[in-house]
């Protein structure tokens, strides 16, 4: 059960991160600016690990290095920026609804590249988890029929909104599979963690330099908030995530990640005095119980090895 618990703890830190991230975005700071400072902070923090695991990186195969770069450069940097940008074009409910495709991407990629079998018990528990996830957001889904799905009638803007959302969905789903591939290859969790942040920074740096003239000046207090956020959801959250990913299948990990809205709802209730609806409570119970049930079932079966997959 430890693997599922670790990933849930990571989801909890990601939910806490929203208490800082969205106020900063609302203050007019660019998503690139915030994410860049996060990654710069994280690279500085893990620089001793980058030095410690330098030989590990040198000995990695091209496929493993490509996976490591994808996790940070695409999964962490591009995926986060694309998801944030999608909210400028689409109704948030539409964006979050499409984000539910992420487990499907991860499950299919894990089946193809990691040879993780999709067994009947997995489908049963995955159904429970997904139903719980949809029940949680049912009140928002029910209003979509009368709501404005797109903020602009311009066809190009609509296509951009859906494209950004799907880029994020694929990036995050594939990043889960890449992380599990490295785990199967016995790459240490801290090596994956530090390599992720470095490759993310490498992708973000040229983007940040391109838009520097349009960035809003950030006072030291807000920079401090970004640093706290980076340490909380980045360093601590991702450390727990990779500890958990090392112990569960990629297909299981992507379903556990759906517990994020459960913690987000709880945090909104505690810190923002937003009451919990019956839908949220029932959906959260189904989602958490589904993940526990799935993990208990999988503990009875041996973990597959990458030897059954391609390099």
PyMOL commands that set and color helices and strands:
alter all, ss='L'
color gray80, all
select helices_A, chain A and resi 2-26+31-52+54-59+62-86+92-99+102-113+120-136+138-142+155-184+189-210+212-214+220-245+250-271+278-298+306-308
alter helices_A, ss='H'
color red, helices_A
deselect
rebuild
show_as cartoon
